Amino acid sequence: MLAIRPFRRLWGVTYLCSIGDWLSLLALTGLVTRLLESYQWQSFALSLVVLTQLLPGILFAPLGGVLADRFDRRKIMVVCDLLRGGLFISIALVGTAWWLFVANFLVGCCAMLWIPAKDSAVPNLLRRPDQVETANQLGLVMTYGISVISGAGLYSLISGIPGYLHLQNTDIEFRIATIAVMVNGALYVTSAIMVATRIPELSGRAAVVRRARQDGDAPGFFAMLRDGLRYAGRTPLVRGLVIGMIGAFAAAGAVVGTAKLYANSLLGGDSTFGLLFVAVFAGLAAGMATAPRMARRLPYDRLFGLTIVLAGLSLLVVAIAPHLWIALIAVALVGGCAGVAFLTGLTIVGSQVEDAMRGRTVALLQSLLKVVLFATSATTPLLVSLVQQRTVTAFGHPMQVDGTRPVLFGAGVVAALLGLIAYRQMDDRRSEPLLSDLVAAIRGRPRRGGGLLIAVEGNTRRDTAAQARRLAEALRASGREVLLASDPDLDEQRLRNLLSTADLAGVRAHALVAAAVRADVVEREVRPALDGGSLVVMERYVDSPLAHFSAAGSVEPREVEGLVDWATGRLRPDITVLLDRSPLPAAEGGKRPMDNAEHHWRVQRLLSEMASADPERYAVVDADADEDQVAERVRAAVLPLIEARQSARPTPAAHPMAEAT
């Protein structure tokens, strides 16, 4: 993923802005305690800072989604970062408490415009839709891991300056707190400069938006807001996503509102609260780390609803837990299921929601997060206060039953029910029972048979055809069952003859024919062979046609990728052999005209970028040699990979499902 330059730079921008977010929480809290003279007001410093940052999410999140879908996302990010930087600098210059809270509220408004623009632009920077999950993982690790440590460390370093210099002066401490706020503003200004000068790819939709406005097709603000809500309501996938997120956030708000009192009900104190806090976040991190592995065995639409149901059921165990160790295990399960569901939900938005609606969908989820968390966190203490405390004995252990127990039990029931509704809304595989998928996932069994798909890709058709045939012969000679799939180009020619469209006009027509041919080959030959445990060798499966169509420049790469994913059922090769040959103008016996050289250089560059973006799946072979030498290099590169894949893969079931990994 980090080999993709635009994404790598955006990841760096995320680092700067996330440090700014965490540093602002600490720096503003430290500054406001020195601006407020009353001890009572100082005790509310952190709460007031957090409240003024959360309130914009409740009020302005939908506005950010509409702007992200209507205007150039890069310009939105630049303007918001400049405003945030200027507001923080103004806090330090004005130096009053009232302006601190007003400016912090405005910073939160800018964040609600910045986040949908950034999140909805990420999928456009990637090579393939299946990279969205990894991109979300990296983003979450940066936001809630690396940047938290960096922000806290930077604040400690700045605030410790008086101690390092042995200065005990109130005015010095105030100046140091002001410096921390100024540094925070500088971080956002730096982010704005990076986005404006180093990531022009974020403006990928700018031309589309401009054309729509020039043609008079661009809807107004309220029309876009209404269309976004209608899209969420009429699209089962998004509707299920919203319902599931409401259940998850409601349960999270109940846990936040009862955490301290629940620790007391276990007859523990601050140490018990600390252990519960560590358990839920350890489970959250473990869930995010294992989500991609689970997604290889369960489809996203099933995995999302299922994990929310499991989180609700785990919360029921938390509610009735008589002992700390049972509570810790159950709380960790809640965190793990929440981590899987959260990452899966982000992946669904990035990979399956259309680009024109993605910003509003992200904003809707952000708004729901703030509203539901705020509402449940506020109402939970009121519900807890309605139940009197009692001490009962369960399994020989005393347990205090207070309002936290029924509140957590009710939150678990709500989360489980809404997760079940979300699952029913999103699941599009009703003909295949969930239980068999779930058992296969628990056993670690892949969702397709034990075969391996090996694709041979390259710039020239002659090279790929020869090396695919030679590789299949070498694998058969080693005693393996091998299928050399039909030559897609020959089948494509047959289909053209059948349709009497030998002279196709335009790249789109050629792409449709190529997609139809590959869909037929995959369904007729490739999937049955994989389900039977065979090795399948196929030349020019996806990458080569995709690179040629993208290099032609008349269609967007994501359009072709979506067409290919639909045609092949997102069936990806286990191993891709990339023949790396210099695209000389006189290649293929001088039959290629000189004016095609630039196109083939672009094709080779795109293929190389695909390989660098997913090095674990590619075997890049130097093809600047005669056919025999290249065949030996291909065999030497592929055989160890096949043995590694087969040794790591468990024995397939008697009736495997032909589902893409």
C-alpha positions as MATLAB code, in Angstrom:
seq = 'MLAIRPFRRLWGVTYLCSIGDWLSLLALTGLVTRLLESYQWQSFALSLVVLTQLLPGILFAPLGGVLADRFDRRKIMVVCDLLRGGLFISIALVGTAWWLFVANFLVGCCAMLWIPAKDSAVPNLLRRPDQVETANQLGLVMTYGISVISGAGLYSLISGIPGYLHLQNTDIEFRIATIAVMVNGALYVTSAIMVATRIPELSGRAAVVRRARQDGDAPGFFAMLRDGLRYAGRTPLVRGLVIGMIGAFAAAGAVVGTAKLYANSLLGGDSTFGLLFVAVFAGLAAGMATAPRMARRLPYDRLFGLTIVLAGLSLLVVAIAPHLWIALIAVALVGGCAGVAFLTGLTIVGSQVEDAMRGRTVALLQSLLKVVLFATSATTPLLVSLVQQRTVTAFGHPMQVDGTRPVLFGAGVVAALLGLIAYRQMDDRRSEPLLSDLVAAIRGRPRRGGGLLIAVEGNTRRDTAAQARRLAEALRASGREVLLASDPDLDEQRLRNLLSTADLAGVRAHALVAAAVRADVVEREVRPALDGGSLVVMERYVDSPLAHFSAAGSVEPREVEGLVDWATGRLRPDITVLLDRSPLPAAEGGKRPMDNAEHHWRVQRLLSEMASADPERYAVVDADADEDQVAERVRAAVLPLIEARQSARPTPAAHPMAEAT';
ca = [
       0.000    0.000    0.000;
       2.738    2.468    0.910;
       4.295    1.921   -2.526;
       1.365    3.971   -3.898;
       2.801    7.492   -3.731;
      -0.443    9.543   -3.398;
      -1.729    7.273   -0.633;
       1.627    7.357    1.160;
       1.579   11.162    1.142;
      -2.037   11.259    2.340;
      -1.045    8.858    5.114;
       1.606   11.399    6.151;
      -1.021   14.149    6.108;
      -3.232   11.962    8.304;
      -0.313   11.681   10.717;
       0.090   15.464   10.956;
      -3.633   16.140   11.392;
      -4.096   13.317   13.900;
      -1.209   14.644   15.992;
      -2.938   18.019   15.786;
      -6.241   16.523   16.965;
      -4.729   14.796   20.003;
      -2.365   17.664   20.791;
      -5.261   20.126   20.654;
      -7.164   18.123   23.267;
      -4.198   18.312   25.653;
      -2.924   21.778   24.753;
      -6.328   23.490   24.940;
      -7.105   21.779   28.244;
      -3.784   22.971   29.641;
      -4.308   26.501   28.325;
      -7.896   26.889   29.517;
      -6.961   25.884   33.088;
      -4.610   28.883   33.108;
      -7.191   31.215   31.568;
      -9.966   30.302   34.028;
      -9.426   31.587   37.545;
     -12.238   29.656   39.240;
     -11.340   26.195   40.521;
     -14.855   24.956   39.747;
     -14.560   26.040   36.116;
     -11.086   24.534   35.871;
     -12.512   21.143   36.870;
     -14.751   21.298   33.780;
     -11.889   22.245   31.422;
     -11.533   18.874   29.676;
     -15.301   18.347   29.410;
     -15.824   21.779   27.860;
     -13.035   21.259   25.329;
     -14.437   17.848   24.331;
     -18.004   19.177   24.152;
     -17.112   22.091   21.873;
     -15.335   19.626   19.544;
     -18.209   17.088   19.514;
     -21.072   19.549   19.014;
     -20.140   20.433   15.393;
     -20.333   16.747   14.496;
     -23.967   16.710   15.535;
     -24.838   19.915   13.671;
     -22.613   20.079   10.581;
     -21.583   16.547    9.546;
     -24.211   16.358    6.714;
     -22.876   19.650    5.300;
     -19.396   18.129    4.996;
     -20.739   15.166    3.048;
     -22.553   17.345    0.528;
     -19.477   19.540    0.005;
     -17.258   16.470   -0.459;
     -19.556   15.204   -3.228;
     -20.144   18.609   -4.837;
     -16.714   20.319   -4.922;
     -13.035   19.525   -5.371;
     -12.083   17.481   -2.304;
      -8.469   18.640   -2.306;
      -9.519   22.303   -2.166;
     -11.904   21.544    0.699;
      -9.093   19.877    2.665;
      -6.673   22.751    2.008;
      -9.162   25.443    3.064;
     -10.184   23.522    6.199;
      -6.578   22.920    7.257;
      -5.688   26.595    6.734;
      -8.736   27.639    8.781;
      -7.864   25.199   11.572;
      -4.278   26.407   11.658;
      -5.370   30.048   11.710;
      -7.934   29.424   14.462;
      -5.386   27.752   16.732;
      -2.917   30.578   16.185;
      -5.686   33.075   16.973;
      -6.400   31.255   20.255;
      -2.795   31.839   21.297;
      -2.855   35.493   20.178;
      -6.234   36.488   21.670;
      -5.614   34.659   24.946;
      -9.167   34.623   26.365;
     -11.256   31.670   27.506;
     -14.397   32.651   25.596;
     -12.552   32.846   22.281;
     -10.836   29.516   23.018;
     -14.191   27.762   23.180;
     -15.611   29.623   20.162;
     -12.516   28.888   18.067;
     -12.494   25.251   19.201;
     -16.113   24.943   18.052;
     -15.141   26.383   14.651;
     -12.189   23.968   14.467;
     -14.653   21.130   15.006;
     -16.798   22.489   12.162;
     -13.753   22.454    9.860;
     -12.978   18.883   10.923;
     -16.509   17.827    9.959;
     -15.875   19.206    6.468;
     -12.340   17.769    6.218;
     -13.057   14.180    7.290;
     -15.691   13.291    4.611;
     -13.515   14.860    1.901;
     -10.461   12.834    2.966;
     -12.236    9.513    3.608;
     -14.231    9.617    0.369;
     -11.086   10.421   -1.659;
      -8.962    7.528   -0.322;
     -10.429    4.778   -2.577;
      -9.666    6.896   -5.663;
      -5.953    6.826   -4.816;
      -5.730    3.015   -4.716;
      -5.032    0.522   -7.486;
      -7.851   -1.900   -6.732;
     -11.027   -1.954   -4.614;
      -9.688   -4.848   -2.504;
      -6.996   -2.517   -1.126;
      -9.560   -0.356    0.683;
      -9.499   -2.556    3.785;
      -5.729   -2.312    4.145;
      -5.917    1.451    3.618;
      -8.496    1.729    6.410;
      -6.314   -0.393    8.687;
      -3.332    1.859    8.107;
      -5.474    4.938    8.685;
      -6.839    3.622   11.997;
      -3.377    2.565   13.173;
      -2.115    6.055   12.402;
      -5.086    7.882   13.956;
      -5.512    5.843   17.147;
      -2.019    4.445   17.577;
       1.052    6.211   16.255;
      -0.385    9.733   16.377;
      -1.727    9.309   19.927;
       1.743    8.406   21.175;
       3.339   11.168   19.087;
       0.839   13.828   20.184;
       1.089   12.932   23.870;
       4.876   12.786   23.653;
       5.072   16.155   21.886;
       2.823   17.762   24.503;
       4.889   16.280   27.328;
       8.058   17.563   25.681;
       6.691   21.101   25.258;
       4.993   21.328   28.672;
       8.124   20.004   30.388;
      10.286   22.920   29.197;
       9.936   24.835   32.522;
      11.094   21.778   34.428;
      14.040   21.231   32.102;
      15.095   24.876   32.608;
      14.232   24.873   36.366;
      11.788   27.730   35.899;
       8.951   28.050   38.411;
       6.989   30.977   37.048;
       3.254   31.059   36.317;
       3.802   33.377   33.364;
       6.328   30.926   31.885;
       3.806   28.057   32.186;
       1.177   30.187   30.414;
       3.619   30.980   27.624;
       4.520   27.294   27.247;
       0.812   26.386   26.981;
       0.489   29.090   24.316;
       3.476   27.665   22.419;
       1.789   24.229   22.389;
      -1.304   25.765   20.778;
       0.858   27.605   18.218;
       2.665   24.367   17.335;
      -0.732   22.763   16.831;
      -1.696   25.490   14.368;
       1.592   25.031   12.498;
       0.824   21.332   12.045;
      -2.444   22.092   10.242;
      -0.819   24.744    8.053;
       1.876   22.217    7.086;
      -0.842   19.694    6.240;
      -2.558   22.265    3.989;
       0.690   22.934    2.123;
       1.310   19.192    1.602;
      -2.210   18.573    0.303;
      -2.069   21.583   -2.019;
       1.376   20.859   -3.491;
       2.054   17.124   -3.147;
      -1.253   15.264   -3.647;
      -2.941   16.594   -6.806;
      -4.582   13.154   -7.225;
      -7.110   14.139   -4.548;
      -8.727   16.359   -7.207;
      -9.523   13.378   -9.421;
     -13.239   14.245   -9.521;
     -12.745   17.970  -10.145;
     -13.191   17.691  -13.928;
     -16.380   15.643  -13.521;
     -17.807   18.174  -11.065;
     -16.897   21.112  -13.345;
     -18.537   19.486  -16.373;
     -21.692   18.828  -14.374;
     -21.900   22.472  -13.301;
     -21.206   23.737  -16.818;
     -23.916   21.481  -18.238;
     -26.346   22.620  -15.583;
     -26.696   19.084  -14.184;
     -25.238   19.826  -10.745;
     -28.057   19.729   -8.145;
     -28.342   22.280   -5.361;
     -27.199   21.811   -1.768;
     -30.524   20.734   -0.300;
     -31.239   18.520   -3.296;
     -27.916   16.735   -2.761;
     -28.645   16.360    0.951;
     -32.081   14.934    0.144;
     -30.622   12.611   -2.497;
     -28.037   11.354   -0.008;
     -30.706   10.487    2.550;
     -32.827    8.815   -0.125;
     -29.813    6.828   -1.312;
     -29.190    5.591    2.224;
     -32.849    4.699    2.616;
     -33.398    2.852   -0.660;
     -30.029    1.049   -0.926;
     -30.171   -2.152    1.181;
     -26.395   -2.219    1.683;
     -26.198    1.355    3.028;
     -29.487    1.008    4.923;
     -28.178   -2.068    6.704;
     -24.882   -0.307    7.376;
     -26.677    2.624    9.018;
     -28.916    0.374   11.119;
     -25.973   -1.710   12.287;
     -23.907    1.369   13.147;
     -26.780    2.761   15.244;
     -26.835   -0.463   17.249;
     -23.069   -0.491   17.660;
     -22.855    3.176   18.708;
     -25.769    2.812   21.128;
     -24.028   -0.101   22.827;
     -20.762    1.855   22.901;
     -22.491    4.846   24.508;
     -24.042    2.615   27.169;
     -20.633    1.118   27.962;
     -19.053    4.582   28.225;
     -21.840    5.865   30.471;
     -21.732    2.907   32.880;
     -18.039    1.939   32.862;
     -17.061    3.502   36.177;
     -20.151    2.320   38.087;
     -19.910   -1.141   36.497;
     -16.372   -1.495   37.876;
     -17.794   -0.716   41.326;
     -20.490   -3.376   40.856;
     -17.681   -5.938   40.511;
     -16.560   -4.786   43.973;
     -13.460   -3.235   42.455;
     -12.098    0.275   42.287;
      -9.956    2.297   39.958;
      -7.716   -0.694   39.199;
     -10.756   -2.685   37.987;
     -11.841    0.250   35.828;
      -8.340    0.398   34.355;
      -8.348   -3.326   33.561;
     -11.731   -3.062   31.837;
     -10.460   -0.078   29.841;
      -7.377   -2.007   28.714;
      -9.470   -5.095   27.859;
     -11.885   -3.278   25.563;
      -9.132   -1.468   23.663;
      -7.001   -4.607   23.412;
     -10.019   -6.378   21.929;
     -10.635   -3.448   19.592;
      -7.058   -3.596   18.275;
      -7.207   -7.390   17.908;
     -10.492   -7.143   16.004;
      -9.112   -4.594   13.552;
      -6.017   -6.749   13.046;
      -7.989   -9.944   12.342;
     -10.744   -8.363   10.219;
      -8.922   -8.905    6.877;
      -8.365  -12.578    7.687;
     -12.037  -13.007    8.575;
     -13.050  -11.192    5.383;
     -11.199  -13.808    3.330;
     -13.630  -16.405    4.662;
     -16.836  -14.411    5.089;
     -18.165  -11.744    2.696;
     -18.251   -8.207    4.055;
     -22.040   -7.920    4.022;
     -22.363  -10.990    6.255;
     -19.365  -10.230    8.439;
     -20.603   -6.739    9.385;
     -24.038   -7.723   10.711;
     -22.756  -10.928   12.284;
     -20.069   -9.189   14.339;
     -22.555   -6.621   15.653;
     -24.858   -9.454   16.740;
     -21.920  -11.160   18.479;
     -20.951   -7.865   20.128;
     -24.499   -7.543   21.493;
     -24.488  -11.107   22.801;
     -21.086  -10.526   24.427;
     -22.500   -7.422   26.098;
     -25.240   -9.614   27.615;
     -22.480  -11.698   29.210;
     -20.872   -8.500   30.513;
     -24.194   -7.522   32.091;
     -24.546  -10.761   34.074;
     -20.829  -11.420   34.747;
     -20.378  -12.338   38.452;
     -16.580  -12.133   38.447;
     -13.939   -9.774   37.120;
     -12.226  -12.358   34.899;
     -15.485  -13.265   33.161;
     -16.182   -9.571   32.656;
     -12.709   -8.967   31.228;
     -13.069  -11.784   28.691;
     -16.553  -10.637   27.683;
     -15.469   -6.984   27.411;
     -12.516   -8.005   25.218;
     -14.957   -9.916   22.965;
     -17.157   -6.836   22.722;
     -14.123   -4.776   21.710;
     -12.950   -7.396   19.204;
     -16.340   -7.646   17.503;
     -16.623   -3.849   17.451;
     -13.174   -3.584   15.837;
     -14.104   -6.050   13.084;
     -17.454   -4.339   12.479;
     -15.949   -0.844   12.408;
     -13.229   -1.725    9.912;
     -15.660   -3.767    7.796;
     -18.111   -0.861    7.692;
     -15.409    1.545    6.516;
     -14.329   -0.954    3.876;
     -17.893   -1.344    2.589;
     -18.237    2.436    2.262;
     -14.895    2.759    0.461;
     -15.270   -0.183   -1.915;
     -19.001   -0.607   -2.560;
     -20.577    2.854   -2.251;
     -20.409    4.791   -5.512;
     -18.012    7.721   -5.562;
     -20.723   10.318   -6.155;
     -22.464    9.312   -2.887;
     -19.443    8.340   -0.776;
     -18.914   11.719    0.886;
     -22.514   11.955    2.070;
     -22.441    8.361    3.309;
     -19.273    9.006    5.320;
     -20.803   12.184    6.748;
     -24.031   10.360    7.662;
     -22.082    7.750    9.620;
     -19.985   10.468   11.313;
     -23.158   12.308   12.292;
     -24.748    9.125   13.614;
     -21.638    8.371   15.655;
     -21.767   11.748   17.385;
     -25.544   11.882   17.873;
     -26.019    8.315   19.138;
     -22.952    8.418   21.395;
     -24.028   11.766   22.836;
     -27.623   10.645   23.406;
     -26.807    7.295   25.003;
     -23.982    8.698   27.131;
     -26.360   11.382   28.431;
     -29.380    9.136   29.096;
     -27.499    6.155   30.553;
     -26.795    7.804   33.956;
     -30.486    8.701   34.253;
     -31.503    5.085   33.631;
     -28.892    3.785   36.069;
     -30.191    6.070   38.819;
     -33.674    4.492   38.602;
     -32.492    1.085   39.911;
     -31.563    0.553   43.572;
     -28.367   -1.283   44.491;
     -28.493   -4.834   45.806;
     -25.818   -7.405   46.617;
     -26.415  -10.996   45.490;
     -24.254  -14.113   45.456;
     -23.691  -15.991   42.189;
     -21.511  -19.112   42.006;
     -20.079  -18.291   45.413;
     -19.063  -14.763   44.459;
     -20.780  -11.635   45.808;
     -22.004   -9.356   43.053;
     -23.505   -5.909   43.342;
     -26.568   -5.473   41.163;
     -27.255   -1.862   40.371;
     -28.583    0.095   37.402;
     -25.571   -0.699   35.235;
     -26.576   -4.343   34.848;
     -30.056   -3.903   33.289;
     -28.821   -0.941   31.209;
     -25.962   -3.002   29.737;
     -28.326   -5.956   29.227;
     -30.790   -3.728   27.363;
     -27.985   -2.236   25.249;
     -26.829   -5.755   24.360;
     -30.340   -6.737   23.272;
     -30.697   -3.580   21.155;
     -27.300   -4.121   19.501;
     -28.048   -7.788   18.752;
     -31.474   -7.010   17.261;
     -30.212   -4.124   15.117;
     -27.237   -6.242   14.030;
     -29.651   -8.978   12.943;
     -31.745   -6.446   11.002;
     -28.580   -5.096    9.380;
     -27.537   -8.603    8.409;
     -30.924   -9.300    6.806;
     -30.736   -6.005    4.888;
     -27.190   -6.453    3.597;
     -26.926  -10.184    2.932;
     -27.195  -10.903   -0.803;
     -26.339  -14.620   -0.574;
     -29.615  -15.967    0.801;
     -29.233  -19.212   -1.161;
     -26.095  -20.129    0.786;
     -26.643  -20.779    4.515;
     -24.739  -18.622    6.982;
     -23.903  -21.586    9.228;
     -21.705  -23.280    6.641;
     -19.833  -20.032    5.982;
     -19.410  -19.452    9.713;
     -18.123  -22.967   10.384;
     -15.656  -22.613    7.506;
     -14.452  -19.289    8.899;
     -13.926  -20.716   12.402;
     -12.014  -23.682   11.008;
      -9.878  -21.378    8.882;
     -11.110  -22.880    5.633;
     -11.006  -20.724    2.493;
     -14.231  -19.904    0.671;
     -13.196  -21.694   -2.485;
     -11.642  -25.015   -3.320;
      -8.035  -26.014   -2.767;
      -6.825  -25.061   -6.231;
      -4.552  -22.170   -7.119;
      -5.016  -19.624   -9.877;
      -1.774  -18.524  -11.556;
      -1.984  -15.607  -13.989;
       0.747  -14.808  -16.498;
       0.716  -11.104  -17.333;
       2.891   -8.975  -19.582;
       2.997   -6.314  -22.227;
       3.059   -8.557  -25.310;
       0.601  -11.288  -26.188;
       3.304  -13.497  -27.686;
       5.311  -13.582  -24.427;
       2.364  -14.359  -22.173;
       1.033  -17.117  -24.440;
       4.387  -18.852  -24.709;
       5.239  -18.649  -21.021;
       1.767  -19.734  -19.873;
       2.034  -22.829  -22.055;
       5.606  -23.571  -20.887;
       4.643  -23.103  -17.217;
       1.653  -25.463  -17.536;
       3.902  -28.107  -19.115;
       6.480  -27.739  -16.324;
       3.823  -28.079  -13.625;
       2.333  -31.178  -15.283;
       5.817  -32.697  -15.483;
       6.133  -32.294  -11.706;
       3.031  -34.473  -11.203;
       0.432  -31.784  -10.619;
      -3.029  -31.550  -12.143;
      -3.008  -28.405  -14.272;
      -5.575  -26.633  -16.423;
      -4.324  -24.211  -19.059;
      -7.418  -22.014  -19.368;
      -8.710  -20.992  -22.767;
      -6.871  -18.178  -24.489;
      -9.101  -15.165  -23.739;
      -8.046  -13.377  -26.904;
      -9.060  -16.299  -29.138;
     -12.410  -16.573  -27.402;
     -12.774  -12.824  -27.756;
     -12.286  -13.119  -31.508;
     -14.877  -15.903  -31.682;
     -17.362  -13.764  -29.772;
     -16.748  -10.832  -32.090;
     -17.369  -13.047  -35.089;
     -20.552  -14.359  -33.541;
     -21.781  -10.838  -32.860;
     -20.563   -9.622  -36.260;
     -18.639   -6.848  -34.501;
     -15.138   -7.524  -35.750;
     -14.577   -3.772  -36.183;
     -15.384   -2.535  -32.703;
     -15.236    1.227  -32.263;
     -13.771    2.591  -29.033;
     -12.138    1.269  -25.898;
     -15.427    0.819  -24.057;
     -16.745   -1.652  -26.621;
     -13.501   -3.641  -26.487;
     -13.600   -3.620  -22.671;
     -17.160   -4.968  -22.628;
     -16.255   -7.804  -25.018;
     -13.142   -8.662  -22.998;
     -15.179   -8.687  -19.763;
     -17.822  -10.980  -21.302;
     -15.171  -13.420  -22.492;
     -13.416  -13.545  -19.121;
     -16.718  -14.027  -17.315;
     -17.449  -17.033  -19.541;
     -13.958  -18.537  -19.076;
     -14.080  -18.075  -15.304;
     -17.505  -19.667  -14.907;
     -16.987  -22.439  -17.468;
     -13.395  -23.483  -16.793;
     -11.588  -21.698  -13.976;
     -13.969  -22.041  -11.015;
     -14.758  -25.758  -11.565;
     -11.044  -26.524  -11.804;
     -10.263  -24.562   -8.633;
     -13.099  -26.269   -6.764;
     -11.607  -29.608   -7.818;
      -8.218  -28.668   -6.386;
      -6.390  -28.178   -9.695;
      -3.795  -25.603  -10.612;
      -5.099  -23.159  -13.209;
      -2.688  -21.251  -15.451;
      -4.221  -18.414  -17.446;
      -2.533  -15.747  -19.517;
      -3.607  -12.095  -19.581;
      -6.264  -12.742  -16.965;
      -6.962   -9.243  -15.588;
      -3.899   -7.042  -15.201;
      -2.722   -6.888  -18.818;
      -6.117   -5.952  -20.316;
      -6.678   -3.509  -17.462;
      -3.311   -1.829  -18.088;
      -3.927   -1.602  -21.860;
      -7.398   -0.103  -21.464;
      -6.177    2.338  -18.781;
      -3.173    3.379  -20.901;
      -5.524    4.156  -23.783;
      -6.769    7.055  -21.632;
     -10.376    7.215  -22.837;
     -11.886    5.478  -19.786;
     -11.285    5.849  -16.065;
      -9.246    2.988  -14.527;
     -11.818    2.526  -11.752;
     -14.563    1.986  -14.359;
     -12.562   -0.808  -15.957;
     -11.692   -2.274  -12.552;
     -15.346   -2.338  -11.555;
     -16.270   -4.042  -14.826;
     -13.533   -6.654  -14.391;
     -14.496   -7.324  -10.753;
     -18.098   -7.849  -11.763;
     -17.181  -10.128  -14.680;
     -14.851  -12.356  -12.649;
     -16.803  -12.284   -9.408;
     -13.752  -10.624   -7.776;
     -11.789  -13.821   -8.279;
      -8.164  -12.764   -7.841;
      -5.129  -14.853   -8.783;
      -3.158  -16.472   -5.983;
       0.058  -15.860   -7.911;
       0.617  -13.385  -10.739;
       3.706  -13.794  -12.926;
       4.650  -10.442  -14.440;
       6.970  -10.692  -17.450;
       9.124   -7.582  -17.194;
      10.336   -6.875  -20.723;
      11.441   -3.536  -22.134;
       8.710   -2.476  -24.601;
      11.008   -1.758  -27.542;
       9.426   -0.216  -30.652;
      10.520   -3.142  -32.810;
       9.146   -5.845  -30.513;
       7.281   -8.879  -31.800;
       9.390   -9.177  -34.931;
       9.079   -5.536  -35.901;
       5.316   -5.830  -36.423;
       4.509   -3.137  -33.909;
       4.616    0.356  -35.432;
       6.916    2.967  -33.930;
       4.066    5.242  -32.815;
       2.783    2.533  -30.418;
       5.960    2.601  -28.328;
       4.695    5.278  -25.933;
       1.494    3.341  -25.268;
       3.424    0.165  -24.439;
       5.762    2.056  -22.126;
       2.672    3.289  -20.245;
       1.309   -0.264  -20.092;
       4.577   -1.603  -18.676;
       4.686    1.199  -16.099;
       1.115    0.450  -14.972;
       1.895   -3.254  -14.651;
       4.990   -2.459  -12.591;
       2.944   -0.196  -10.297;
       0.383   -2.978   -9.795;
       3.173   -5.351   -8.777;
       4.756   -2.859   -6.390;
       1.380   -2.207   -4.751;
       0.866   -5.911   -3.939;
       4.319   -7.583   -3.798;
       3.133  -10.680   -1.914;
       0.986  -11.804   -4.841;
       3.377  -10.991   -7.680;
       6.452  -12.758   -9.024;
       8.252  -10.298  -11.314;
      10.449  -12.121  -13.849;
      13.036  -10.530  -16.113;
      11.807  -11.360  -19.640;
      14.610   -9.702  -21.607;
      16.051  -13.051  -22.775;
      15.202  -15.915  -25.108;
      12.107  -18.033  -24.489;
      13.932  -20.947  -22.831;
      15.758  -18.733  -20.347;
      12.590  -16.873  -19.432;
      10.702  -20.170  -18.990;
      13.363  -21.388  -16.562;
      13.157  -18.133  -14.601;
       9.367  -18.388  -14.433;
       9.527  -21.988  -13.221;
      12.135  -21.141  -10.564;
      10.024  -18.228   -9.305;
       6.637  -19.973   -9.301;
       7.354  -23.447   -7.886;
       8.437  -22.242   -4.402;
       5.400  -19.962   -4.231;
       3.043  -22.824   -5.126;
       4.558  -25.051   -2.454;
       4.278  -22.268    0.139;
       0.637  -21.563   -0.753;
      -0.356  -25.226   -0.705;
       1.406  -25.961    2.577;
      -0.307  -22.955    4.225;
      -3.764  -23.831    2.886;
      -5.897  -26.360    4.824;
      -7.523  -29.292    3.081;
     -10.724  -28.149    1.366;
     -14.132  -29.379    2.409;
     -16.094  -31.995    0.534;
     -18.388  -29.320   -0.895;
     -16.385  -26.119   -1.150;
     -18.033  -22.897   -2.190;
     -16.794  -21.143   -5.282;
     -16.388  -17.734   -3.693;
     -13.662  -15.212   -4.467;
     -11.010  -14.605   -1.836;
];
